Amino acid sequence: MARTIQSLERAAAMLRLLAGGERRLGLSDVASALGLAKGTAHGILRTLQQEGFVEQDPASGRYQLGAELLRLGNSYLDVHELRARALLWADDLARSSGESVYLGVLHQQGVLIVHHVFRPDDSRQVLEVGAMQPLHSTALGKVLCAYDPVAHSQLLEAEREPFTASTVTSLPDLEGVLDLTRARGWAADVEETWEGVASVAAPIHDRHRMPVGAVGITGAVERVCEDGELRAQLVAAVRDCARAVSRDLGAGRF
């Protein structure tokens, strides 16, 4: 049996560690979790950082996954496979929620809609596959920015237009929204992009536990919300759908 290279095994273990659990980890956290000396862990992290696989937050000194790793992951999983895996689950979500379902991926500083299931009623609706949504105000966009380092970088560069009085545009406030999104595992848009419309979305991960897209529902505020809050059963349904698609992509349980 061929011998393995210990440094590569450790680097892979670090990437898996950063992909799960808390969003950012300090050097001591990484070293302790993997049973490594701090010097050893620091050397591997620096190498990964130089190659773009890991990024270090300049303020806290903590580490997170880098954009290069996501780019490689996206080359493995194309949009067509993501859409194919999500078809059945998106249909089920539309039936159970009674709302429109959207599947989105990062594209050119926005969210590209790659699949759209109509609300299951007799109302007149327009297919929005191929449409673009903003990163900073939509539930799909917030999910991508919270879990995808590339999307987060693009959020910093993109114009953050105030579509309604509820749109969050300041970077510090948006970072707080993204922290909340990561903490609870889903994002909301209550009249931040369109008046009278609310959305909820959750992330989809591949077998490497990398974020590859987001799925969500959109509908009238009076149906999606209750007493100013998103209906808990709808949030649960969206998260279940995202987990199901992730499992089909090999991500395992979240």
C-alpha positions as CSV (number, residue, x, y, z in Angstrom):
1,M,0.0,0.0,0.0
2,A,1.4,3.4,-1.0
3,R,2.5,5.7,1.9
4,T,0.5,8.9,2.5
5,I,2.1,12.3,2.9
6,Q,1.5,13.5,6.5
7,S,1.6,17.2,5.7
8,L,-1.1,16.8,3.0
9,E,-3.3,14.8,5.4
10,R,-3.0,17.6,8.0
11,A,-3.8,20.3,5.4
12,A,-6.9,18.3,4.3
13,A,-7.9,17.9,7.9
14,M,-7.6,21.7,8.5
15,L,-9.8,22.4,5.5
16,R,-12.4,20.0,6.7
17,L,-12.3,21.6,10.1
18,L,-12.7,25.1,8.7
19,A,-15.6,23.9,6.5
20,G,-17.6,22.8,9.5
21,G,-18.6,24.2,12.8
22,E,-17.9,27.9,13.5
23,R,-17.2,30.2,10.7
24,R,-13.7,31.3,11.7
25,L,-11.2,29.6,13.9
26,G,-8.0,30.8,15.7
27,L,-4.6,29.2,15.5
28,S,-5.1,27.7,19.0
29,D,-8.5,26.3,18.0
30,V,-7.1,24.6,14.9
31,A,-4.0,23.2,16.7
32,S,-6.0,21.9,19.6
33,A,-8.7,20.3,17.4
34,L,-6.2,18.4,15.3
35,G,-3.7,17.6,18.1
36,L,-0.9,19.6,16.5
37,A,1.8,21.9,17.9
38,K,1.0,25.6,17.3
39,G,4.1,26.0,15.2
40,T,3.2,23.1,12.9
41,A,-0.4,24.3,12.5
42,H,0.8,27.8,11.8
43,G,3.1,26.6,9.1
44,I,0.4,24.7,7.3
45,L,-2.1,27.5,7.6
46,R,0.4,30.0,6.2
47,T,1.0,27.7,3.2
48,L,-2.7,27.3,2.6
49,Q,-3.1,31.0,2.9
50,Q,-0.4,31.7,0.3
51,E,-2.2,29.3,-2.1
52,G,-5.6,31.0,-1.5
53,F,-7.2,28.0,0.2
54,V,-7.4,29.8,3.5
55,E,-8.0,33.5,4.4
56,Q,-7.1,35.2,7.7
57,D,-9.3,37.9,9.1
58,P,-7.0,40.9,9.7
59,A,-8.9,42.2,12.7
60,S,-9.3,38.9,14.7
61,G,-6.5,36.9,13.2
62,R,-8.9,34.0,12.8
63,Y,-8.9,31.7,9.7
64,Q,-11.6,30.7,7.3
65,L,-11.9,29.0,3.9
66,G,-10.4,30.9,1.0
67,A,-11.8,31.8,-2.4
68,E,-9.5,29.5,-4.4
69,L,-10.9,26.4,-2.6
70,L,-14.4,27.4,-3.6
71,R,-13.3,28.0,-7.2
72,L,-12.0,24.4,-7.4
73,G,-15.1,23.1,-5.8
74,N,-17.3,24.9,-8.3
75,S,-15.3,23.3,-11.2
76,Y,-16.2,19.9,-9.7
77,L,-19.9,20.5,-9.4
78,D,-21.5,22.4,-12.2
79,V,-24.8,24.1,-12.2
80,H,-26.5,21.4,-14.2
81,E,-25.8,18.8,-11.6
82,L,-27.0,21.1,-8.8
83,R,-30.2,21.8,-10.6
84,A,-30.8,18.1,-11.5
85,R,-30.4,17.1,-7.8
86,A,-32.7,19.8,-6.6
87,L,-35.6,19.3,-9.0
88,L,-37.6,16.8,-7.0
89,W,-37.0,18.5,-3.6
90,A,-37.9,21.9,-5.0
91,D,-41.2,20.6,-6.3
92,D,-41.9,19.1,-2.9
93,L,-41.1,22.4,-1.2
94,A,-43.4,24.3,-3.5
95,R,-46.2,21.9,-2.7
96,S,-45.7,21.9,1.0
97,S,-45.2,25.6,1.4
98,G,-47.6,26.8,-1.2
99,E,-45.0,29.4,-2.4
100,S,-42.6,29.9,-5.3
101,V,-39.3,28.2,-5.0
102,Y,-36.0,29.5,-6.3
103,L,-32.6,27.9,-6.7
104,G,-29.7,30.4,-7.0
105,V,-25.9,30.4,-7.5
106,L,-23.3,33.1,-7.4
107,H,-22.7,34.9,-10.8
108,Q,-21.2,38.2,-11.6
109,Q,-21.7,39.9,-8.2
110,G,-25.3,38.7,-8.0
111,V,-27.5,35.6,-7.7
112,L,-28.4,33.8,-10.9
113,I,-31.7,31.9,-10.7
114,V,-31.1,28.5,-12.2
115,H,-34.4,26.9,-11.2
116,H,-37.8,28.2,-10.5
117,V,-40.9,26.3,-9.4
118,F,-44.2,28.2,-9.6
119,R,-46.4,28.7,-6.7
120,P,-49.0,25.9,-6.8
121,D,-52.1,27.9,-7.6
122,D,-53.8,29.3,-10.6
123,S,-52.3,32.7,-10.5
124,R,-50.4,34.1,-13.5
125,Q,-46.6,33.8,-13.0
126,V,-43.5,34.5,-15.0
127,L,-40.6,32.0,-15.2
128,E,-37.5,33.7,-13.7
129,V,-34.8,31.2,-14.7
130,G,-31.9,33.3,-15.8
131,A,-32.9,36.3,-13.8
132,M,-30.4,38.0,-11.5
133,Q,-31.0,39.0,-7.9
134,P,-28.8,41.2,-5.7
135,L,-26.5,39.8,-3.1
136,H,-27.1,42.3,-0.3
137,S,-30.9,42.3,0.0
138,T,-32.3,38.9,-1.0
139,A,-32.4,35.8,1.2
140,L,-30.6,33.8,-1.5
141,G,-27.9,36.4,-1.7
142,K,-27.4,36.7,2.0
143,V,-27.0,32.9,2.3
144,L,-24.4,32.9,-0.5
145,C,-22.5,35.8,1.1
146,A,-22.6,34.1,4.6
147,Y,-21.2,30.8,3.4
148,D,-19.2,31.5,0.2
149,P,-16.0,33.5,0.6
150,V,-16.1,34.6,-3.1
151,A,-19.7,35.9,-2.7
152,H,-18.6,37.7,0.4
153,S,-15.7,39.4,-1.4
154,Q,-18.1,40.4,-4.3
155,L,-20.5,41.8,-1.8
156,L,-17.8,44.2,-0.6
157,E,-17.3,45.4,-4.2
158,A,-20.9,45.5,-5.5
159,E,-23.2,48.5,-5.4
160,R,-25.6,48.0,-2.5
161,E,-28.7,49.8,-3.7
162,P,-31.5,50.7,-1.2
163,F,-34.5,49.1,-2.9
164,T,-36.9,49.8,0.0
165,A,-36.8,51.6,3.3
166,S,-35.9,48.2,4.9
167,T,-32.9,47.5,2.7
168,V,-29.7,47.1,4.7
169,T,-26.8,48.7,2.8
170,S,-24.1,49.6,5.4
171,L,-21.3,47.1,5.5
172,P,-21.1,46.8,9.3
173,D,-24.8,46.1,9.5
174,L,-24.6,43.6,6.7
175,E,-21.8,41.8,8.4
176,G,-24.1,41.5,11.5
177,V,-26.8,40.0,9.2
178,L,-24.4,37.5,7.8
179,D,-23.2,36.5,11.3
180,L,-26.8,35.9,12.2
181,T,-27.4,33.9,9.0
182,R,-24.5,31.6,9.8
183,A,-25.6,31.2,13.4
184,R,-29.1,30.1,12.6
185,G,-28.4,28.5,9.2
186,W,-30.9,30.5,7.1
187,A,-31.4,34.0,5.8
188,A,-34.5,36.3,5.5
189,D,-35.7,39.1,3.2
190,V,-38.7,40.8,4.6
191,E,-39.6,43.7,2.2
192,E,-35.9,44.5,1.7
193,T,-35.9,43.9,-2.1
194,W,-39.6,44.2,-3.0
195,E,-42.4,45.9,-1.1
196,G,-44.9,43.4,0.2
197,V,-42.7,40.4,-0.5
198,A,-40.8,38.1,1.9
199,S,-38.3,35.3,1.4
200,V,-36.4,32.7,3.3
201,A,-33.4,30.7,2.0
202,A,-30.8,28.2,3.2
203,P,-27.5,27.0,1.8
204,I,-26.7,23.9,-0.3
205,H,-23.4,22.1,0.2
206,D,-21.5,19.5,-1.8
207,R,-19.7,16.4,-0.7
208,H,-16.8,18.5,0.4
209,R,-19.1,20.6,2.5
210,M,-18.5,23.5,0.3
211,P,-21.4,26.0,-0.4
212,V,-22.5,25.6,-4.0
213,G,-25.9,27.4,-4.0
214,A,-29.0,28.3,-2.1
215,V,-32.7,27.4,-2.2
216,G,-35.5,29.5,-0.9
217,I,-39.2,30.4,-1.1
218,T,-40.7,33.8,-1.9
219,G,-44.3,35.0,-1.3
220,A,-46.5,37.8,-0.1
221,V,-45.6,39.0,3.4
222,E,-49.0,38.2,4.8
223,R,-48.6,34.5,3.8
224,V,-44.9,34.1,4.6
225,C,-44.8,36.1,7.8
226,E,-46.9,36.1,11.0
227,D,-46.7,38.9,13.5
228,G,-43.7,40.4,11.7
229,E,-41.7,37.2,11.8
230,L,-41.2,34.5,9.2
231,R,-43.4,31.5,9.8
232,A,-41.4,28.8,11.6
233,Q,-42.9,26.0,9.5
234,L,-41.7,27.6,6.3
235,V,-38.2,28.2,7.6
236,A,-38.1,24.5,8.7
237,A,-39.4,23.4,5.2
238,V,-36.7,25.4,3.4
239,R,-33.9,24.1,5.6
240,D,-35.1,20.5,5.2
241,C,-35.1,21.0,1.4
242,A,-31.5,22.4,1.5
243,R,-30.4,19.5,3.6
244,A,-32.0,17.0,1.3
245,V,-30.3,18.4,-1.8
246,S,-27.0,18.6,0.1
247,R,-27.3,15.0,1.1
248,D,-28.0,14.0,-2.6
249,L,-24.8,15.8,-3.5
250,G,-22.9,13.8,-0.9
251,A,-22.7,16.3,1.9
252,G,-24.0,14.0,4.6
253,R,-25.9,15.3,7.6
254,F,-25.8,18.9,8.7
